[in-house]
Amino acid sequence: MSTNHDKFKSLLKENGLKVTTQRIAILDVLQSRPDTHLTAEEIYEYVREQYPEIGLATVYRTIQLLSDLHLIDKLNLDDGFVRYEIGKMNGDFGKSHHHHHLICLSCNKVFSFEDDMLESLENRIKDEMGFNIVDHEVKLYGYCEECQKKQK
């Protein structure tokens, strides 16, 4: 049993929640695809491969639970879908503060990158306005290297 499974089970128990096979399976799907931004329906299809009896409503409820526990991040990548990815903190699951996305306007691929380019701005806002920023989301739009080569 992985350390993440143990931490996840402990977190569920600490919050008075049951440890279920479905909850572990959904977490596994997201953990095994750390740089993928999956819709609820895509998560459902992956989980169904191993657990054909699972219902889409169970997937939606579990996604909401994982989001509430800050184990996964909910994303809007401007494609009309709500997407989810495993949160990262020190190489473990949990909320990530410095995780951003590059979105190609040509092929619509999404690339993740980690950098805290806004830390000095956040500190200045806290110092000047007393506003404590706990998270931010950055989406940068442009053209990936592959699409740039095709355009030439």
Backbone torsions as a table, in degrees:
resi	resn	phi	psi	omega
1	MET	NA	132.7	-176.2
2	SER	-74.1	158.9	176.5
3	THR	-60.7	-39.9	178.8
4	ASN	-62.7	-38.9	176.4
5	HIS	-60.3	-46.0	-179.6
6	ASP	-61.5	-43.7	179.1
7	LYS	-65.7	-40.4	178.9
8	PHE	-63.3	-45.2	179.1
9	LYS	-61.8	-43.0	178.6
10	SER	-62.4	-42.6	-179.6
11	LEU	-63.6	-42.0	176.5
12	LEU	-60.5	-48.6	-178.3
13	LYS	-62.4	-41.7	179.3
14	GLU	-60.0	-29.9	-179.6
15	ASN	-96.2	13.8	177.0
16	GLY	70.3	25.5	-177.4
17	LEU	-109.4	151.1	179.2
18	LYS	-75.7	145.8	171.5
19	VAL	-89.8	115.3	-178.8
20	THR	-120.6	156.6	178.1
21	THR	-59.7	-40.5	-178.8
22	GLN	-63.9	-42.1	-179.8
23	ARG	-63.6	-42.5	178.5
24	ILE	-65.8	-41.2	-179.2
25	ALA	-63.0	-41.4	179.7
26	ILE	-66.8	-41.9	176.0
27	LEU	-61.2	-42.1	179.0
28	ASP	-60.1	-42.8	179.1
29	VAL	-58.5	-46.1	-178.9
30	LEU	-70.6	-39.4	179.3
31	GLN	-66.0	-34.0	-177.0
32	SER	-79.2	-4.9	178.7
33	ARG	-132.6	63.2	-170.5
34	PRO	-64.2	-25.9	-178.6
35	ASP	-108.8	20.4	179.5
36	THR	-107.8	145.6	-177.7
37	HIS	-114.7	93.3	-170.5
38	LEU	-93.4	144.1	170.8
39	THR	-81.5	166.6	177.0
40	ALA	-59.9	-39.0	-179.8
41	GLU	-66.0	-37.5	177.3
42	GLU	-67.4	-42.0	176.4
43	ILE	-59.2	-45.8	178.8
44	TYR	-56.0	-46.6	-179.5
45	GLU	-63.0	-41.7	178.5
46	TYR	-65.0	-44.5	-178.1
47	VAL	-67.2	-37.4	-179.5
48	ARG	-60.8	-26.9	178.3
49	GLU	-58.6	-38.0	-179.0
50	GLN	-97.0	-32.0	-177.6
51	TYR	-128.6	79.3	-174.8
52	PRO	-61.7	-17.9	-178.0
53	GLU	-83.2	-8.2	-177.2
54	ILE	-68.0	143.8	178.7
55	GLY	-101.9	154.8	179.1
56	LEU	-61.4	-35.3	178.7
57	ALA	-62.6	-37.9	177.3
58	THR	-63.0	-40.8	178.6
59	VAL	-63.1	-46.9	179.2
60	TYR	-60.5	-44.6	179.5
61	ARG	-63.0	-41.9	-178.8
62	THR	-68.0	-40.4	177.0
63	ILE	-59.3	-44.0	178.7
64	GLN	-62.3	-42.3	178.4
65	LEU	-61.5	-47.5	179.9
66	LEU	-63.3	-36.3	177.3
67	SER	-67.2	-44.4	178.9
68	ASP	-61.8	-31.6	179.1
69	LEU	-86.5	2.4	179.9
70	HIS	62.4	31.4	175.9
71	LEU	-91.2	-25.5	176.6
72	ILE	-130.3	157.9	179.0
73	ASP	-109.1	137.5	176.2
74	LYS	-94.8	131.7	-175.9
75	LEU	-126.0	145.0	169.1
76	ASN	-118.7	108.2	-177.9
77	LEU	-102.0	24.5	174.5
78	ASP	60.8	30.9	177.4
79	ASP	-115.3	10.4	178.7
80	GLY	88.9	0.4	-179.2
81	PHE	-121.2	147.0	168.0
82	VAL	-87.7	130.7	-177.5
83	ARG	-121.2	160.1	-176.5
84	TYR	-133.5	148.5	173.3
85	GLU	-146.4	156.6	178.6
86	ILE	-67.0	136.8	176.2
87	GLY	-74.9	157.5	-179.6
88	LYS	-130.5	136.6	172.8
89	MET	-151.5	115.0	-180.0
90	ASN	52.4	43.2	178.0
91	GLY	74.6	8.6	-176.8
92	ASP	-123.6	171.5	177.3
93	PHE	-78.7	156.6	-175.3
94	GLY	140.3	177.2	-174.2
95	LYS	-71.2	134.7	177.5
96	SER	-104.8	132.0	-179.7
97	HIS	-96.1	-25.1	-171.9
98	HIS	-117.2	42.8	-176.5
99	HIS	-115.8	122.2	-173.8
100	HIS	-130.1	173.3	-175.2
101	HIS	-133.6	141.3	172.4
102	LEU	-108.8	128.8	-176.7
103	ILE	-119.8	120.3	179.8
104	CYS	-79.0	126.3	-178.6
105	LEU	-75.7	-12.5	-179.0
106	SER	-95.5	-55.4	-175.7
107	CYS	-100.8	-7.5	179.4
108	ASN	67.9	12.8	175.3
109	LYS	-66.9	148.8	179.3
110	VAL	-117.3	128.1	178.9
111	PHE	-114.9	136.8	177.9
112	SER	-96.8	146.1	171.7
113	PHE	-147.7	153.3	-179.7
114	GLU	-118.5	124.1	178.4
115	ASP	-167.5	141.3	178.3
116	ASP	-107.3	68.2	-178.5
117	MET	-70.5	-12.4	-176.7
118	LEU	-104.1	5.7	-175.8
119	GLU	-59.2	-43.1	-179.0
120	SER	-67.1	-36.5	176.9
121	LEU	-65.7	-43.9	178.0
122	GLU	-60.1	-42.3	179.1
123	ASN	-64.6	-40.2	178.9
124	ARG	-64.9	-41.6	178.0
125	ILE	-62.2	-41.2	179.5
126	LYS	-64.8	-45.6	-178.9
127	ASP	-65.2	-43.3	-174.1
128	GLU	-84.3	-31.5	-173.0
129	MET	-119.2	-8.3	-178.5
130	GLY	70.8	17.9	-178.9
131	PHE	-97.8	119.0	-177.8
132	ASN	-93.9	108.2	179.1
133	ILE	-81.6	128.6	-179.6
134	VAL	-107.5	-13.9	178.7
135	ASP	-164.1	159.6	173.5
136	HIS	-152.2	162.5	178.5
137	GLU	-132.4	130.5	179.8
138	VAL	-121.2	129.0	173.7
139	LYS	-124.9	122.6	178.6
140	LEU	-112.4	133.4	-176.7
141	TYR	-109.5	139.7	179.1
142	GLY	-179.1	-149.1	-177.1
143	TYR	-126.3	128.6	179.9
144	CYS	-69.3	166.2	-177.4
145	GLU	-59.3	-41.1	-179.1
146	GLU	-64.2	-43.8	179.3
147	CYS	-68.8	-33.2	176.8
148	GLN	-63.8	-39.5	178.7
149	LYS	-64.8	-38.7	179.5
150	LYS	-66.7	-31.6	-177.3
151	GLN	-74.1	-22.1	-176.3
152	LYS	-78.7	NA	NA
